Every structure is written in structure tokens, then in C-alpha cells.
Amino acid sequence: MTVAVPGHPYEVTIGPGIIGSANEHLPDLPGATTAFVVSDRAVSDLHHEPLANAIEERGLASVLLLVPSGEEAKSLKGCESLLFHLA
């Protein structure tokens, strides 16, 4: 499905078992060397390994950035923490 952001629409693929075929759905990122995956521990324990494998099949390093579960991660402090790690 297309997310209609004015000036920069983008595609999102959803569906059951999609992580197993993630390599087919990842965008081309010319010049990129690293992909950052943002997740909480519960989700990463279930899904990070196959997603990291798909990312690495595309020739990118996969770096997991863990955030707290729940609403506390959706804050300016949470965003600041992610930006610090990305910098």
C-alpha cells in the first residue's frame, strides 16, 4: 500500500509471514552500507534474526536499536536517544 505523504509518498508492504520474504520487499538504497532496525525487545526476539538476514543479503550491515516497550518510547526523549545512537 502507498502511504500518501505530501511530496514523498512511499510504499509499505504488510501481510502474514512477510518477514520471511523481507529481502524481496526492501527498497534499493544506493550507497548505503548499514540499515538500522528500531524495535522493542519482545518484537526483536521474535523477528530480528530473519529480518537481519534479509538486510545482510542485500549487502547491508544490520544494526538493532532497542527502544522500551509501550508508549514511553514514543516521546521526545525516546527520539533523542535514537538520534544519539544514529549520530
C-alpha positions as CSV (number, residue, x, y, z in Angstrom):
1,M,0.0,0.0,0.0
2,T,1.1,3.6,-0.6
3,V,1.5,6.0,2.3
4,A,0.5,9.3,0.8
5,V,2.9,11.8,2.4
6,P,2.7,15.0,0.5
7,G,5.8,15.4,-1.7
8,H,7.2,12.0,-0.7
9,P,4.8,9.0,-0.9
10,Y,6.3,5.7,0.0
11,E,5.3,2.0,-0.2
12,V,4.6,-0.2,2.8
13,T,4.2,-4.0,2.5
14,I,2.1,-5.8,5.0
15,G,0.9,-9.4,5.3
16,P,1.3,-12.6,7.2
17,G,4.8,-14.1,7.1
18,I,6.2,-11.1,5.4
19,I,9.5,-11.1,7.3
20,G,10.4,-14.5,5.8
21,S,10.4,-12.7,2.4
22,A,11.6,-9.3,3.5
23,N,14.5,-9.4,1.1
24,E,12.0,-9.1,-1.8
25,H,10.4,-6.0,-0.3
26,L,13.3,-3.9,1.0
27,P,13.9,-0.7,-1.0
28,D,17.0,-0.2,-3.1
29,L,19.4,2.1,-1.1
30,P,22.3,3.1,-3.4
31,G,25.4,3.9,-1.5
32,A,24.0,2.7,1.8
33,T,26.2,0.4,4.0
34,T,24.0,0.0,7.1
35,A,20.4,-0.5,7.9
36,F,19.1,0.4,11.4
37,V,16.2,-1.7,12.8
38,V,14.2,0.0,15.6
39,S,12.3,-2.4,17.8
40,D,11.5,-3.3,21.4
41,R,12.9,-6.4,22.9
42,A,9.8,-8.6,22.6
43,V,9.4,-7.9,18.9
44,S,13.1,-8.2,18.2
45,D,13.3,-11.6,20.0
46,L,10.7,-12.9,17.6
47,H,11.6,-11.3,14.3
48,H,15.0,-9.6,14.2
49,E,17.1,-12.6,13.1
50,P,15.2,-13.3,9.8
51,L,15.0,-9.5,9.1
52,A,18.7,-9.1,9.8
53,N,19.4,-12.0,7.4
54,A,17.4,-10.3,4.7
55,I,19.1,-7.0,5.2
56,E,22.5,-8.7,5.1
57,E,21.5,-10.5,1.8
58,R,21.1,-7.0,0.3
59,G,24.8,-6.3,1.3
60,L,24.0,-4.1,4.3
61,A,25.1,-4.4,7.9
62,S,22.1,-4.7,10.2
63,V,22.2,-2.7,13.5
64,L,19.4,-3.3,16.1
65,L,18.4,-0.2,18.1
66,L,16.2,-1.3,21.1
67,V,13.6,1.0,22.5
68,P,11.4,0.5,25.5
69,S,8.1,-1.3,25.0
70,G,4.9,0.7,25.1
71,E,4.1,4.4,24.9
72,E,7.2,5.6,26.7
73,A,9.3,5.0,23.6
74,K,7.1,7.4,21.7
75,S,8.4,10.6,23.2
76,L,10.9,13.3,22.6
77,K,13.3,11.6,25.0
78,G,12.9,8.3,23.0
79,C,13.5,10.2,19.8
80,E,16.6,11.9,21.3
81,S,18.0,8.6,22.3
82,L,17.6,7.1,18.8
83,L,19.2,10.2,17.2
84,F,22.1,10.0,19.6
85,H,22.7,6.3,18.5
86,L,22.3,7.2,14.8
87,A,24.8,10.0,15.1
